[in-house]
Amino acid sequence: MLIKKALLLAPLVMACFTFVAPSLRQDLPGLVLLAKSGFESGRADGWRPSDPAHWRVVSKDGAMVYELTAPGESGKVRAPTSWSLWADYDVTSFEFRGRMKCYTDPANNKRDMCVVFHFQDPTHFYYVHFAGSSDDVHNIIGLVNGADRVKVNAEPAGRSVFRMTDMEWHEFKVVCDGASEEVRAYLDDMARPILTARDTIFGHGQVGVGSFDDTGGFAGLELWGAVKKK
């Protein structure tokens, strides 16, 4: 009888493992956990903000939050005005995930929160623009290459799925496969990307968070990656 019960339970146990495993990450095999920030210390150790006066760690909504408190100033080219980078990691392939929340009134459908990646300097990097609407500059994967940003994602302008339409927390994930040169960005639904791109201008760089013109918070951040070989 015990053997029969064990055999009956086996498929259920396997199903449970099949269900749980994806939550551990892993879009790309072979990546290692490089860094994890819950900001429990009350500090943003290891982070390098574009303007330290505009970033702080606070307790909010039951968690420690890395908060962007004021929009930055426009630079020489049209690009995100605020960012903070995970300073010690220059990655090729990576998976960057966590939670984000935009503080701007949802009545402004141009509101955004950003993930920057393959960052070289303030005028050379990529970014994912999670926004409250979709067109040729909002809710895109953008390239800043010494000039005003340009859309590089495959989804037609105005056709990408946008979900940054409220003041709730959203789970995000950005995955870059250095071998296939593919980038995928997810918001809330971790199985179906809302933005995809294939681009080869910058094959490595730093990863971080930020915004074009808005304020907001980031929490529970993890960086899995393959570090660039020296």
N, C-alpha and C positions, 0 to 999 in steps of 0.2 A: 504493500500500500504506500509506504514512504517513497519507494522508487517511482511509482506511478505519479505521485504528487510532484516529485522533483522534476519528472519529465514534463508534466503539464505546466509547471512554473517556469521552466527553462526559456520558452519563447518570450514570456513576459519579461523576464530578467534581461534577455538580450535586447528586447525592444526598448527597455528603459535605458540601456547603455547607448543604443543607437540614437535615442532622443537627446540624451544629456551631452554626448560628446561634442556636437557642434558649438555648444555654448562655451567651450573651452577656447576656442577661436575657430578652426584654423583654415583659412582660405588657401594659403600657400604652404606646402610642406617644406620643412627644412629651416624655417625661421626660428629664431630664439628670442626669448623675452629679454629685451635690452633695458627697459626702464618701466617703472610703474609709479604713478603719482596719485595718491589719495589726499595729499596735502594735509595729513593729520598733524604734522608738526606746526602748522600755522604759517609755514614759510613755503616759498616756491623754489626750493633748492634745485639747482641744475637747469633752471629756466633763464633765458636771456630775452627780456622784453625790449621792444623798440623804444619805448618810453617808460621807464620804471615808475614814474609818477602816476601812470594810468592803470597800473596793475596792482592787485592785492589779493591776499587769501582771507576769506571770511567764512563764517559758519552760516549756512543758508539751506533751508528746506531739509534739515536733518543731515546735511553732509558738509564737508569742507570744500569750498568752491574757489577756483582760480578765476578772479573777476576782472573784466575789462571795464573800467569805471568811466572812461571818457573817450570819444572818438579822436583819432589822430588827425594830423594836418596833411593835406595833399602834397605830394612830392613832385619831382620832375616829370613823372609819367603817371597816367591814371592807373592806379593799383590799390590793393588794400592799404589802408593808412595805419593800421595797428596790427602788431603780431608779437608773439612770444615764442621763442624757439627752444626745443630740447637741445641744449647747447653742445653736449658731448658726443652726439651721434650723427655721423655722416653715413647715410644709408643708401643702398641701391634698391633692392626689393624690400618691401615693408608692409606691415599691417598696423594701422594706427586707429585706435578705437576709444570710445568714452561716451560722455554725455555732454550736451550743450543746451543752453537756454538763452534766447534773445530777450532783452529787456525793453526794446522799443515797442511802442503801441502797435498792435497788429493792424490798426487802420492804415498804417504805412506798409503797403505791400512790396516795397523795395527793401525792407529790413533784411538783414543777413547776419550769419555767422560763418566764419571761414576756417578751413584747414589749409595751411601752406605746406608745401613739400618740395623736395629737391631744391631747397633754397640755397642760392649762391651769394647773393647780396641784395640790397633793397630794390634793385631794378632787374633782377634775373631770378625768377622762380616760377613755380606753378602754384595754383591754389584751387580749392573746391569752394564754390560760392553756394552755400545753402541759403535759399531766399524764400520770400513769401509770394513770389510770382516768377514767371518764366519768359525770357525773351533773349535777345542776342548778347546781353551782358549780365543778366540776373539768372541765378540757378544754373550755373555753368561750371565746367572745368576751364580755368583760364590760364593763359601763358603770358607772363611779363618777361619780355626779352629786350630790355633796353628801350622799350617804347610802350605806348598805351596797351593795356591788356587786350588780348584777343581770345575769343572762344575757340577751344580745340576739341570739345566733346562731340560725340557722334550724333546726339539727339538734335533734331532741328530746333532752331530758335522758337521759343514759345510752346514747345511740345514736351519739354522735360517735366517729370513729376516733381512738384514742389510741395513742401510740408511745413515750412517755417512760418506758420500762419497764426501762431498763438504764443502765449507766454508760459507754456509748459516745457518740461525737460524732454529732450529728444535724444535717443541713442543714435550714435553715428559710427561709421566705419569707413576708412579709406584704405584701399589695397592697391599696391603697385607691384607688378610682376616684371622684374628687370629683364627676364629672359624673353618674354613675349612683348614687352614694352606696352602692356595694357594697364590702364588705371580704371578702377571701379569705385564708385562712391555710393554709400548706403545711408539712408536715414529712416529710422524706426523699423523697417523691414530689412533684416540682416540677410535675407535670402535673395532679394531682387534689387540690383543696383538701380538708382535713379539717374545716374550719370556714368558714362563710359567714354574712354578716350584711348588713343594709341599715338604716342608722341615720343620723340627721341632727342629733343634739343638738350635736355639736361638728364644725364643718366644716374645722378646721385645728388645728395645734398641733405640739408637739415630739414626736420619736420617740426611743425608747430601749429598754433591756433591764433585766431585774430578776427578782424572784421574790416569791412570797407568804411562804414560810417556810423556804426551802432555800438551799443554796449551790451554786455551779457556775461554769462559764466560758463565755466568748463569744469567737469568733475570726473573722477574715476578713470583717469587716462592711462592707457597702456601702449607701448611701442614694441612691436615684434619686428625683427629685421635681420637683414644680412648687411653687415658693416662693409663699407667700401674698403677694398684692399689698398694698402699704401704702396 
